[in-house]
Amino acid sequence: MKAEGRRRKKMTIKSRQKKTLAVKMADYFVERGSIPTRREFSVCPLRPNLVKSKTIKRVFGSWSTMESYTKTFCADKLAVLAQEKPNALEALKAKTAEAEIEGANGKSI
């Protein structure tokens, strides 16, 4: 009976750790503007205090598990990342197309 109680307490602590870490990571992702790879996160000087990739692996098991858990648990915070951002390449193509049209009309570019 005592072993079962300890196991339940341990599961509760790990669940609480997952939730806390997911909220921290969601805030970091929103501040950064994207979800980095594990390697990018490891070298980033602006990552949350005391959060290392080793801590994420210990709590979640893997980086991808942390990503999926954070996306489901903190979906409201990460909704900002899901919004369509204007593609820089599309904007550049539009700009060059306008310049070609101006040049064809005899106006100076």
C-alpha positions in Angstrom: 0.0 0.0 0.0 2.8 2.4 0.8 4.6 1.7 -2.5 1.4 2.6 -4.4 1.1 5.9 -2.5 4.6 6.8 -3.3 4.1 5.9 -6.9 1.0 8.1 -7.1 2.8 11.0 -5.4 5.7 10.6 -7.9 3.3 10.7 -10.8 1.6 13.8 -9.4 5.0 15.6 -9.0 6.0 14.6 -12.6 2.7 15.9 -13.9 3.1 19.1 -12.1 6.7 19.4 -13.5 5.4 18.8 -17.0 2.7 21.5 -16.7 5.1 24.1 -15.2 7.8 23.4 -17.8 5.3 23.5 -20.7 4.1 26.9 -19.6 7.7 28.2 -19.4 8.5 26.8 -22.8 5.4 28.2 -24.3 6.3 31.7 -23.0 9.8 31.2 -24.4 8.5 30.1 -27.8 6.1 33.2 -28.0 8.9 35.5 -27.0 11.3 34.0 -29.6 8.6 33.9 -32.3 9.2 30.3 -33.3 9.8 26.8 -31.9 13.6 26.1 -32.1 15.3 22.7 -32.5 16.9 21.1 -29.5 20.3 22.2 -30.7 19.3 25.8 -31.2 17.7 25.8 -27.7 20.9 24.5 -26.1 23.0 27.3 -27.4 20.5 30.1 -27.0 21.5 32.5 -24.3 17.9 33.8 -23.8 16.4 30.4 -22.8 14.5 30.2 -19.5 16.6 30.0 -16.3 17.5 26.5 -15.1 15.9 24.9 -18.2 18.3 22.8 -20.2 17.7 20.2 -22.9 18.8 17.6 -20.3 16.0 18.8 -18.0 13.4 18.5 -20.8 14.6 15.0 -21.7 14.3 14.0 -18.0 10.8 15.3 -17.6 9.3 14.6 -21.0 11.5 11.9 -22.4 12.3 13.7 -25.7 12.2 17.1 -27.4 9.3 16.1 -29.7 7.2 14.9 -26.8 7.8 18.3 -25.1 6.8 20.1 -28.3 3.5 18.2 -28.7 2.6 18.4 -25.0 3.3 22.2 -25.0 1.3 22.7 -28.2 -1.8 20.9 -26.7 -1.5 22.2 -23.1 -0.7 25.8 -24.0 -2.6 26.1 -27.3 -4.0 29.5 -26.4 -0.5 31.0 -25.9 0.9 29.4 -29.0 -1.9 30.6 -31.2 0.2 33.6 -31.9 2.8 31.4 -33.6 0.2 29.7 -35.7 -0.9 32.9 -37.5 0.2 33.2 -41.1 3.2 35.4 -41.4 3.9 37.2 -44.7 6.5 35.3 -46.6 9.6 37.4 -47.3 10.2 35.7 -50.6 6.7 36.5 -51.8 7.1 40.2 -50.8 10.4 40.3 -52.7 8.9 38.8 -55.8 6.0 41.3 -55.7 8.5 44.2 -55.3 10.6 43.1 -58.3 7.4 42.6 -60.4 6.4 46.2 -59.7 9.9 47.4 -60.6 9.8 45.6 -64.0 6.4 47.1 -64.8 7.6 50.6 -64.0 10.7 50.0 -66.2 8.5 48.8 -69.1 6.4 51.9 -68.9 9.4 54.1 -69.5 9.5 55.4 -65.9 12.8 55.4 -64.1 13.3 52.6 -61.7 
